[in-house]
């Protein structure tokens, strides 16, 4: 999930910097920004769940 978040950040920065090369990329920047927002919200929900959940710990951690 964190890798996908970083990948979306790179995508947004790339589209923002391509404006000089390809002309108007504002539509792609907007889509990348919305995708980044969606990924941030998803990560804010799932990362703490996987880190703190007793159910996940009982399933995936051998003690």
mmCIF file as gemmi writes it, N, C-alpha and C atoms, coordinates in Angstrom:
data_model
loop_
_atom_site.group_PDB
_atom_site.id
_atom_site.type_symbol
_atom_site.label_atom_id
_atom_site.label_alt_id
_atom_site.label_comp_id
_atom_site.label_asym_id
_atom_site.label_entity_id
_atom_site.label_seq_id
_atom_site.pdbx_PDB_ins_code
_atom_site.Cartn_x
_atom_site.Cartn_y
_atom_site.Cartn_z
_atom_site.occupancy
_atom_site.B_iso_or_equiv
_atom_site.pdbx_formal_charge
_atom_site.auth_seq_id
_atom_site.auth_asym_id
_atom_site.pdbx_PDB_model_num
ATOM 1 N N . UNK Axp A 1 ? 0.833 -1.183 0 1 0 ? 1 A 1
ATOM 2 C CA . UNK Axp A 1 ? 0 0 0 1 0 ? 1 A 1
ATOM 3 C C . UNK Axp A 1 ? 0.882 1.253 0 1 0 ? 1 A 1
ATOM 4 N N . UNK Axp A 2 ? 1.934 1.226 0.794 1 0 ? 2 A 1
ATOM 5 C CA . UNK Axp A 2 ? 2.819 2.397 0.837 1 0 ? 2 A 1
ATOM 6 C C . UNK Axp A 2 ? 3.585 2.564 -0.472 1 0 ? 2 A 1
ATOM 7 N N . UNK Axp A 3 ? 3.947 1.444 -1.099 1 0 ? 3 A 1
ATOM 8 C CA . UNK Axp A 3 ? 4.607 1.51 -2.404 1 0 ? 3 A 1
ATOM 9 C C . UNK Axp A 3 ? 3.68 2.151 -3.436 1 0 ? 3 A 1
ATOM 10 N N . UNK Axp A 4 ? 2.406 1.785 -3.418 1 0 ? 4 A 1
ATOM 11 C CA . UNK Axp A 4 ? 1.43 2.355 -4.344 1 0 ? 4 A 1
ATOM 12 C C . UNK Axp A 4 ? 1.254 3.856 -4.09 1 0 ? 4 A 1
ATOM 13 N N . UNK Axp A 5 ? 1.316 4.266 -2.834 1 0 ? 5 A 1
ATOM 14 C CA . UNK Axp A 5 ? 1.231 5.682 -2.486 1 0 ? 5 A 1
ATOM 15 C C . UNK Axp A 5 ? 2.419 6.444 -3.07 1 0 ? 5 A 1
ATOM 16 N N . UNK Axp A 6 ? 3.607 5.906 -2.922 1 0 ? 6 A 1
ATOM 17 C CA . UNK Axp A 6 ? 4.809 6.541 -3.477 1 0 ? 6 A 1
ATOM 18 C C . UNK Axp A 6 ? 4.744 6.573 -5 1 0 ? 6 A 1
ATOM 19 N N . UNK Axp A 7 ? 4.263 5.497 -5.601 1 0 ? 7 A 1
ATOM 20 C CA . UNK Axp A 7 ? 4.121 5.444 -7.05 1 0 ? 7 A 1
ATOM 21 C C . UNK Axp A 7 ? 3.15 6.516 -7.562 1 0 ? 7 A 1
ATOM 22 N N . UNK Axp A 8 ? 2.058 6.741 -6.854 1 0 ? 8 A 1
ATOM 23 C CA . UNK Axp A 8 ? 1.119 7.792 -7.241 1 0 ? 8 A 1
ATOM 24 C C . UNK Axp A 8 ? 1.731 9.18 -7.104 1 0 ? 8 A 1
ATOM 25 N N . UNK Axp A 9 ? 2.556 9.379 -6.083 1 0 ? 9 A 1
ATOM 26 C CA . UNK Axp A 9 ? 3.24 10.671 -5.927 1 0 ? 9 A 1
ATOM 27 C C . UNK Axp A 9 ? 4.181 10.929 -7.099 1 0 ? 9 A 1
ATOM 28 N N . UNK Axp A 10 ? 4.922 9.903 -7.497 1 0 ? 10 A 1
ATOM 29 C CA . UNK Axp A 10 ? 5.839 10.035 -8.629 1 0 ? 10 A 1
ATOM 30 C C . UNK Axp A 10 ? 5.056 10.331 -9.909 1 0 ? 10 A 1
ATOM 31 N N . UNK Axp A 11 ? 3.931 9.658 -10.085 1 0 ? 11 A 1
ATOM 32 C CA . UNK Axp A 11 ? 3.081 9.876 -11.257 1 0 ? 11 A 1
ATOM 33 C C . UNK Axp A 11 ? 2.579 11.321 -11.311 1 0 ? 11 A 1
ATOM 34 N N . UNK Axp A 12 ? 2.129 11.837 -10.185 1 0 ? 12 A 1
ATOM 35 C CA . UNK Axp A 12 ? 1.642 13.223 -10.135 1 0 ? 12 A 1
ATOM 36 C C . UNK Axp A 12 ? 2.76 14.205 -10.461 1 0 ? 12 A 1
ATOM 37 N N . UNK Axp A 13 ? 3.932 14.004 -9.893 1 0 ? 13 A 1
ATOM 38 C CA . UNK Axp A 13 ? 5.06 14.893 -10.168 1 0 ? 13 A 1
ATOM 39 C C . UNK Axp A 13 ? 5.496 14.804 -11.63 1 0 ? 13 A 1
ATOM 40 N N . UNK Axp A 14 ? 5.435 13.605 -12.2 1 0 ? 14 A 1
ATOM 41 C CA . UNK Axp A 14 ? 5.821 13.445 -13.603 1 0 ? 14 A 1
ATOM 42 C C . UNK Axp A 14 ? 4.859 14.199 -14.513 1 0 ? 14 A 1
ATOM 43 N N . UNK Axp A 15 ? 3.557 14.034 -14.307 1 0 ? 15 A 1
ATOM 44 C CA . UNK Axp A 15 ? 2.599 14.74 -15.156 1 0 ? 15 A 1
ATOM 45 C C . UNK Axp A 15 ? 2.699 16.249 -14.986 1 0 ? 15 A 1
ATOM 46 N N . UNK Axp A 16 ? 2.969 16.705 -13.778 1 0 ? 16 A 1
ATOM 47 C CA . UNK Axp A 16 ? 3.118 18.139 -13.552 1 0 ? 16 A 1
ATOM 48 C C . UNK Axp A 16 ? 4.344 18.691 -14.269 1 0 ? 16 A 1
ATOM 49 N N . UNK Axp A 17 ? 5.397 17.894 -14.382 1 0 ? 17 A 1
ATOM 50 C CA . UNK Axp A 17 ? 6.612 18.371 -15.042 1 0 ? 17 A 1
ATOM 51 C C . UNK Axp A 17 ? 6.557 18.198 -16.562 1 0 ? 17 A 1
ATOM 52 N N . UNK Axp A 18 ? 5.652 17.373 -17.079 1 0 ? 18 A 1
ATOM 53 C CA . UNK Axp A 18 ? 5.535 17.152 -18.521 1 0 ? 18 A 1
ATOM 54 C C . UNK Axp A 18 ? 4.814 18.279 -19.245 1 0 ? 18 A 1
ATOM 55 N N . UNK Axp A 19 ? 4.327 19.263 -18.525 1 0 ? 19 A 1
ATOM 56 C CA . UNK Axp A 19 ? 3.567 20.354 -19.139 1 0 ? 19 A 1
ATOM 57 C C . UNK Axp A 19 ? 4.376 21.063 -20.229 1 0 ? 19 A 1
ATOM 58 N N . UNK Axp A 20 ? 5.665 21.23 -20.006 1 0 ? 20 A 1
ATOM 59 C CA . UNK Axp A 20 ? 6.506 21.9 -20.997 1 0 ? 20 A 1
ATOM 60 C C . UNK Axp A 20 ? 6.723 21.041 -22.247 1 0 ? 20 A 1
ATOM 61 N N . UNK Axp A 21 ? 6.732 19.74 -22.089 1 0 ? 21 A 1
ATOM 62 C CA . UNK Axp A 21 ? 7.008 18.841 -23.21 1 0 ? 21 A 1
ATOM 63 C C . UNK Axp A 21 ? 5.769 18.533 -24.049 1 0 ? 21 A 1
ATOM 64 N N . UNK Axp A 22 ? 4.649 18.284 -23.397 1 0 ? 22 A 1
ATOM 65 C CA . UNK Axp A 22 ? 3.462 17.803 -24.103 1 0 ? 22 A 1
ATOM 66 C C . UNK Axp A 22 ? 2.321 18.807 -24.185 1 0 ? 22 A 1
ATOM 67 N N . UNK Axp A 23 ? 2.51 19.997 -23.704 1 0 ? 23 A 1
ATOM 68 C CA . UNK Axp A 23 ? 1.43 20.975 -23.733 1 0 ? 23 A 1
ATOM 69 C C . UNK Axp A 23 ? 0.582 20.882 -22.477 1 0 ? 23 A 1
ATOM 70 N N . UNK Axp A 24 ? -0.717 21.037 -22.659 1 0 ? 24 A 1
ATOM 71 C CA . UNK Axp A 24 ? -1.634 21.08 -21.524 1 0 ? 24 A 1
ATOM 72 C C . UNK Axp A 24 ? -1.863 19.674 -20.958 1 0 ? 24 A 1
ATOM 73 N N . UNK Axp A 25 ? -1.319 19.436 -19.79 1 0 ? 25 A 1
ATOM 74 C CA . UNK Axp A 25 ? -1.5 18.142 -19.122 1 0 ? 25 A 1
ATOM 75 C C . UNK Axp A 25 ? -2.34 18.29 -17.863 1 0 ? 25 A 1
ATOM 76 N N . UNK Axp A 26 ? -3.105 19.363 -17.755 1 0 ? 26 A 1
ATOM 77 C CA . UNK Axp A 26 ? -3.857 19.623 -16.526 1 0 ? 26 A 1
ATOM 78 C C . UNK Axp A 26 ? -4.882 18.531 -16.239 1 0 ? 26 A 1
ATOM 79 N N . UNK Axp A 27 ? -5.465 17.933 -17.276 1 0 ? 27 A 1
ATOM 80 C CA . UNK Axp A 27 ? -6.434 16.856 -17.066 1 0 ? 27 A 1
ATOM 81 C C . UNK Axp A 27 ? -5.744 15.651 -16.413 1 0 ? 27 A 1
ATOM 82 N N . UNK Axp A 28 ? -4.538 15.331 -16.872 1 0 ? 28 A 1
ATOM 83 C CA . UNK Axp A 28 ? -3.805 14.199 -16.316 1 0 ? 28 A 1
ATOM 84 C C . UNK Axp A 28 ? -3.32 14.491 -14.898 1 0 ? 28 A 1
ATOM 85 N N . UNK Axp A 29 ? -2.94 15.739 -14.644 1 0 ? 29 A 1
ATOM 86 C CA . UNK Axp A 29 ? -2.519 16.135 -13.3 1 0 ? 29 A 1
ATOM 87 C C . UNK Axp A 29 ? -3.702 16.011 -12.342 1 0 ? 29 A 1
ATOM 88 N N . UNK Axp A 30 ? -4.878 16.432 -12.796 1 0 ? 30 A 1
ATOM 89 C CA . UNK Axp A 30 ? -6.076 16.333 -11.962 1 0 ? 30 A 1
ATOM 90 C C . UNK Axp A 30 ? -6.402 14.874 -11.661 1 0 ? 30 A 1
ATOM 91 N N . UNK Axp A 31 ? -6.34 14.007 -12.666 1 0 ? 31 A 1
ATOM 92 C CA . UNK Axp A 31 ? -6.615 12.588 -12.457 1 0 ? 31 A 1
ATOM 93 C C . UNK Axp A 31 ? -5.583 11.958 -11.525 1 0 ? 31 A 1
ATOM 94 N N . UNK Axp A 32 ? -4.328 12.328 -11.686 1 0 ? 32 A 1
ATOM 95 C CA . UNK Axp A 32 ? -3.28 11.802 -10.811 1 0 ? 32 A 1
ATOM 96 C C . UNK Axp A 32 ? -3.459 12.293 -9.382 1 0 ? 32 A 1
ATOM 97 N N . UNK Axp A 33 ? -3.868 13.536 -9.23 1 0 ? 33 A 1
ATOM 98 C CA . UNK Axp A 33 ? -4.123 14.085 -7.9 1 0 ? 33 A 1
ATOM 99 C C . UNK Axp A 33 ? -5.274 13.38 -7.207 1 0 ? 33 A 1
ATOM 100 N N . UNK Axp A 34 ? -6.343 13.104 -7.952 1 0 ? 34 A 1
ATOM 101 C CA . UNK Axp A 34 ? -7.473 12.379 -7.374 1 0 ? 34 A 1
ATOM 102 C C . UNK Axp A 34 ? -7.082 10.947 -7.015 1 0 ? 34 A 1
ATOM 103 N N . UNK Axp A 35 ? -6.269 10.33 -7.85 1 0 ? 35 A 1
ATOM 104 C CA . UNK Axp A 35 ? -5.789 8.99 -7.559 1 0 ? 35 A 1
ATOM 105 C C . UNK Axp A 35 ? -4.907 8.992 -6.31 1 0 ? 35 A 1
ATOM 106 N N . UNK Axp A 36 ? -4.073 10.003 -6.171 1 0 ? 36 A 1
ATOM 107 C CA . UNK Axp A 36 ? -3.227 10.124 -4.989 1 0 ? 36 A 1
ATOM 108 C C . UNK Axp A 36 ? -4.077 10.327 -3.742 1 0 ? 36 A 1
ATOM 109 N N . UNK Axp A 37 ? -5.114 11.153 -3.838 1 0 ? 37 A 1
ATOM 110 C CA . UNK Axp A 37 ? -6.019 11.377 -2.714 1 0 ? 37 A 1
ATOM 111 C C . UNK Axp A 37 ? -6.711 10.069 -2.319 1 0 ? 37 A 1
ATOM 112 N N . UNK Axp A 38 ? -7.187 9.34 -3.303 1 0 ? 38 A 1
ATOM 113 C CA . UNK Axp A 38 ? -7.839 8.053 -3.031 1 0 ? 38 A 1
ATOM 114 C C . UNK Axp A 38 ? -6.873 7.083 -2.356 1 0 ? 38 A 1
ATOM 115 N N . UNK Axp A 39 ? -5.65 7.038 -2.832 1 0 ? 39 A 1
ATOM 116 C CA . UNK Axp A 39 ? -4.652 6.146 -2.253 1 0 ? 39 A 1
ATOM 117 C C . UNK Axp A 39 ? -4.303 6.568 -0.827 1 0 ? 39 A 1
ATOM 118 N N . UNK Axp A 40 ? -4.222 7.868 -0.567 1 0 ? 40 A 1
ATOM 119 C CA . UNK Axp A 40 ? -3.934 8.354 0.789 1 0 ? 40 A 1
ATOM 120 C C . UNK Axp A 40 ? -5.039 7.951 1.761 1 0 ? 40 A 1
ATOM 121 N N . UNK Axp A 41 ? -6.283 8.129 1.346 1 0 ? 41 A 1
ATOM 122 C CA . UNK Axp A 41 ? -7.411 7.769 2.208 1 0 ? 41 A 1
ATOM 123 C C . UNK Axp A 41 ? -7.415 6.265 2.463 1 0 ? 41 A 1
ATOM 124 N N . UNK Axp A 42 ? -7.178 5.483 1.418 1 0 ? 42 A 1
ATOM 125 C CA . UNK Axp A 42 ? -7.137 4.034 1.568 1 0 ? 42 A 1
ATOM 126 C C . UNK Axp A 42 ? -6.002 3.614 2.499 1 0 ? 42 A 1
ATOM 127 N N . UNK Axp A 43 ? -4.838 4.219 2.341 1 0 ? 43 A 1
ATOM 128 C CA . UNK Axp A 43 ? -3.695 3.889 3.203 1 0 ? 43 A 1
ATOM 129 C C . UNK Axp A 43 ? -3.96 4.303 4.649 1 0 ? 43 A 1
ATOM 130 N N . UNK Axp A 44 ? -4.628 5.429 4.847 1 0 ? 44 A 1
ATOM 131 C CA . UNK Axp A 44 ? -4.941 5.884 6.202 1 0 ? 44 A 1
ATOM 132 C C . UNK Axp A 44 ? -5.877 4.911 6.915 1 0 ? 44 A 1
ATOM 133 N N . UNK Axp A 45 ? -6.671 4.184 6.171 1 0 ? 45 A 1
ATOM 134 C CA . UNK Axp A 45 ? -7.582 3.215 6.768 1 0 ? 45 A 1
ATOM 135 C C . UNK Axp A 45 ? -6.893 1.864 6.962 1 0 ? 45 A 1
ATOM 136 N N . UNK Axp A 46 ? -6.256 1.334 5.915 1 0 ? 46 A 1
ATOM 137 C CA . UNK Axp A 46 ? -5.771 -0.039 5.934 1 0 ? 46 A 1
ATOM 138 C C . UNK Axp A 46 ? -4.436 -0.23 6.633 1 0 ? 46 A 1
ATOM 139 N N . UNK Axp A 47 ? -3.516 0.709 6.532 1 0 ? 47 A 1
ATOM 140 C CA . UNK Axp A 47 ? -2.206 0.529 7.162 1 0 ? 47 A 1
ATOM 141 C C . UNK Axp A 47 ? -2.342 0.416 8.685 1 0 ? 47 A 1
ATOM 142 N N . UNK Axp A 48 ? -3.067 1.318 9.358 1 0 ? 48 A 1
ATOM 143 C CA . UNK Axp A 48 ? -3.224 1.122 10.811 1 0 ? 48 A 1
ATOM 144 C C . UNK Axp A 48 ? -3.982 -0.161 11.158 1 0 ? 48 A 1
ATOM 145 N N . UNK Axp A 49 ? -4.952 -0.52 10.339 1 0 ? 49 A 1
ATOM 146 C CA . UNK Axp A 49 ? -5.689 -1.764 10.597 1 0 ? 49 A 1
ATOM 147 C C . UNK Axp A 49 ? -4.753 -2.964 10.58 1 0 ? 49 A 1
ATOM 148 N N . UNK Axp A 50 ? -3.916 -3.061 9.563 1 0 ? 50 A 1
ATOM 149 C CA . UNK Axp A 50 ? -3.003 -4.194 9.476 1 0 ? 50 A 1
ATOM 150 C C . UNK Axp A 50 ? -1.923 -4.143 10.556 1 0 ? 50 A 1
ATOM 151 N N . UNK Axp A 51 ? -1.561 -2.963 10.993 1 0 ? 51 A 1
ATOM 152 C CA . UNK Axp A 51 ? -0.523 -2.853 12.019 1 0 ? 51 A 1
ATOM 153 C C . UNK Axp A 51 ? -1.065 -3.13 13.421 1 0 ? 51 A 1
ATOM 154 N N . UNK Axp A 52 ? -2.331 -2.801 13.688 1 0 ? 52 A 1
ATOM 155 C CA . UNK Axp A 52 ? -2.841 -2.859 15.047 1 0 ? 52 A 1
ATOM 156 C C . UNK Axp A 52 ? -3.856 -3.972 15.307 1 0 ? 52 A 1
ATOM 157 N N . UNK Axp A 53 ? -4.381 -4.571 14.275 1 0 ? 53 A 1
ATOM 158 C CA . UNK Axp A 53 ? -5.455 -5.547 14.439 1 0 ? 53 A 1
ATOM 159 C C . UNK Axp A 53 ? -4.966 -6.846 15.074 1 0 ? 53 A 1
ATOM 160 N N . UNK Axp A 54 ? -5.685 -7.298 16.092 1 0 ? 54 A 1
ATOM 161 C CA . UNK Axp A 54 ? -5.354 -8.572 16.724 1 0 ? 54 A 1
ATOM 162 C C . UNK Axp A 54 ? -5.676 -9.728 15.782 1 0 ? 54 A 1
ATOM 163 N N . UNK Axp A 55 ? -6.724 -9.589 14.996 1 0 ? 55 A 1
ATOM 164 C CA . UNK Axp A 55 ? -7.093 -10.638 14.044 1 0 ? 55 A 1
ATOM 165 C C . UNK Axp A 55 ? -5.982 -10.844 13.009 1 0 ? 55 A 1
ATOM 166 N N . UNK Axp A 56 ? -5.441 -9.746 12.494 1 0 ? 56 A 1
ATOM 167 C CA . UNK Axp A 56 ? -4.353 -9.841 11.519 1 0 ? 56 A 1
ATOM 168 C C . UNK Axp A 56 ? -3.113 -10.435 12.182 1 0 ? 56 A 1
ATOM 169 N N . UNK Axp A 57 ? -2.835 -9.996 13.394 1 0 ? 57 A 1
ATOM 170 C CA . UNK Axp A 57 ? -1.661 -10.506 14.113 1 0 ? 57 A 1
ATOM 171 C C . UNK Axp A 57 ? -1.789 -12.01 14.356 1 0 ? 57 A 1
ATOM 172 N N . UNK Axp A 58 ? -2.972 -12.473 14.731 1 0 ? 58 A 1
ATOM 173 C CA . UNK Axp A 58 ? -3.172 -13.895 14.954 1 0 ? 58 A 1
ATOM 174 C C . UNK Axp A 58 ? -3.075 -14.707 13.681 1 0 ? 58 A 1
ATOM 175 N N . UNK Axp A 59 ? -3.39 -14.096 12.571 1 0 ? 59 A 1
ATOM 176 C CA . UNK Axp A 59 ? -3.362 -14.8 11.299 1 0 ? 59 A 1
ATOM 177 C C . UNK Axp A 59 ? -1.974 -14.842 10.675 1 0 ? 59 A 1
ATOM 178 N N . UNK Axp A 60 ? -1.247 -13.725 10.708 1 0 ? 60 A 1
ATOM 179 C CA . UNK Axp A 60 ? -0.025 -13.591 9.923 1 0 ? 60 A 1
ATOM 180 C C . UNK Axp A 60 ? 1.282 -13.554 10.719 1 0 ? 60 A 1
ATOM 181 N N . UNK Axp A 61 ? 1.23 -13.549 12.043 1 0 ? 61 A 1
ATOM 182 C CA . UNK Axp A 61 ? 2.452 -13.448 12.843 1 0 ? 61 A 1
ATOM 183 C C . UNK Axp A 61 ? 2.604 -14.72 13.663 1 0 ? 61 A 1
ATOM 184 N N . UNK Axp A 62 ? 3.758 -15.343 13.56 1 0 ? 62 A 1
ATOM 185 C CA . UNK Axp A 62 ? 4.069 -16.523 14.374 1 0 ? 62 A 1
ATOM 186 C C . UNK Axp A 62 ? 4.837 -16.09 15.598 1 0 ? 62 A 1
ATOM 187 N N . UNK Axp A 63 ? 4.325 -16.42 16.757 1 0 ? 63 A 1
ATOM 188 C CA . UNK Axp A 63 ? 5.029 -16.044 17.993 1 0 ? 63 A 1
ATOM 189 C C . UNK Axp A 63 ? 5.559 -17.255 18.69 1 0 ? 63 A 1
